[in-house]
Amino acid sequence: TSNGDYIVAGTREVPPNGAFSNPELLCVDSSGNIIWQRYYNVAFNCALSGFARFSNDELVLAINVQTGPLQWTPVFAKIDLAGNQLWVTNPDTLQNYRVEYIATTSDGGFITQGNI
């Protein structure tokens, strides 16, 4: 982040036997101390594909939600620097689309790449 902290991202299996999964973020300082840790319950079974940082340190998460065998739907979530979820959106037009890459754009939006 712009203040020197680091964001660590992944997918957390809940409960530990992996019945379902959610994206998880940790913010750590330069010494590795955890500042905050959050997981985001955006859907029943989903995996974090990636995230991108805006210039104001807010993040957009690209999340793939499993809707059936070999079927995925993307969900996007915006997170502030304190780890709070600001919004979640599920573009209905992107059924069976799996996000593989996300980046922010100069106009304050984001762009994704994936496969159908």
Legacy VTK file of the C-alpha trace (Angstrom):
# vtk DataFile Version 3.0
C-alpha trace
ASCII
DATASET POLYDATA
POINTS 116 float
0.000 0.000 0.000
1.086 3.615 -0.189
1.943 3.600 3.554
4.312 0.615 3.238
1.937 -2.116 4.441
1.374 -5.272 2.403
-1.820 -7.039 1.343
-1.740 -10.848 1.347
-4.607 -12.507 -0.513
-5.937 -16.010 -0.916
-8.906 -18.318 -0.547
-9.947 -19.628 2.855
-11.673 -22.974 3.267
-14.499 -22.746 5.820
-14.759 -24.880 7.903
-11.289 -26.393 7.703
-12.620 -29.510 5.939
-13.288 -27.388 2.845
-17.090 -27.540 2.813
-17.017 -24.117 1.143
-14.495 -21.355 0.543
-14.268 -17.548 0.595
-11.697 -14.903 -0.354
-9.478 -13.724 2.479
-7.186 -10.693 2.824
-4.543 -9.896 5.410
-2.873 -6.537 5.830
0.583 -6.777 7.373
3.190 -4.156 8.184
6.788 -4.253 6.988
7.723 -6.431 9.996
5.044 -9.003 9.196
2.689 -8.031 12.029
-0.974 -8.520 11.129
-2.864 -5.217 11.073
-6.177 -6.745 10.023
-7.505 -9.995 8.612
-10.857 -10.339 6.819
-12.685 -12.937 4.830
-15.555 -12.029 2.552
-18.667 -14.185 2.393
-19.800 -13.151 -1.095
-21.151 -16.558 -2.181
-21.359 -20.161 -0.991
-18.355 -21.587 -2.831
-15.927 -19.169 -4.405
-12.236 -18.552 -4.965
-10.231 -15.364 -5.220
-8.768 -15.064 -8.692
-6.861 -11.843 -8.086
-7.073 -8.244 -6.989
-5.989 -4.838 -8.201
-5.223 -1.656 -6.274
-6.636 1.756 -7.126
-4.522 4.896 -6.601
-6.422 5.631 -3.339
-5.383 2.164 -1.994
-8.880 0.701 -2.373
-8.898 -2.791 -3.854
-11.142 -4.571 -6.316
-11.318 -8.337 -5.874
-12.031 -10.713 -8.758
-13.862 -13.727 -7.365
-14.972 -16.844 -9.223
-18.144 -18.429 -7.832
-18.755 -22.066 -8.653
-22.371 -22.410 -9.822
-22.180 -26.052 -10.931
-19.762 -28.684 -12.207
-17.191 -26.790 -14.289
-19.432 -23.682 -14.243
-18.336 -20.339 -12.855
-19.719 -16.818 -12.493
-17.562 -13.804 -11.619
-18.251 -11.533 -8.678
-16.365 -8.318 -7.996
-15.961 -6.654 -4.593
-14.468 -3.296 -3.665
-12.525 -3.146 -0.381
-11.205 -0.070 1.449
-7.794 0.262 3.121
-9.250 -0.905 6.461
-10.511 -4.131 4.869
-14.167 -3.099 4.811
-16.284 -4.334 1.915
-17.728 -1.292 0.113
-19.754 -3.113 -2.550
-20.217 -6.398 -4.370
-21.486 -6.827 -7.914
-22.349 -9.850 -9.998
-22.641 -8.960 -13.703
-25.468 -11.192 -14.952
-24.141 -11.004 -18.509
-20.990 -12.961 -17.593
-22.463 -16.387 -16.851
-19.978 -19.251 -17.178
-17.051 -16.814 -17.391
-14.009 -17.385 -15.211
-11.850 -14.353 -14.389
-8.115 -14.985 -14.662
-6.705 -11.444 -14.515
-7.851 -8.044 -13.231
-6.270 -4.587 -13.469
-7.353 -1.037 -12.685
-7.691 1.552 -15.441
-6.696 5.222 -15.463
-10.350 6.344 -15.371
-10.960 4.658 -11.978
-12.518 1.476 -13.345
-11.154 -1.992 -13.883
-10.746 -4.491 -16.690
-10.678 -8.288 -16.590
-9.457 -11.139 -18.747
-10.745 -14.675 -18.494
-12.298 -17.525 -20.389
-15.732 -18.816 -21.234
LINES 1 117
116 0 1 2 3 4 5 6 7 8 9 10 11 12 13 14 15 16 17 18 19 20 21 22 23 24 25 26 27 28 29 30 31 32 33 34 35 36 37 38 39 40 41 42 43 44 45 46 47 48 49 50 51 52 53 54 55 56 57 58 59 60 61 62 63 64 65 66 67 68 69 70 71 72 73 74 75 76 77 78 79 80 81 82 83 84 85 86 87 88 89 90 91 92 93 94 95 96 97 98 99 100 101 102 103 104 105 106 107 108 109 110 111 112 113 114 115
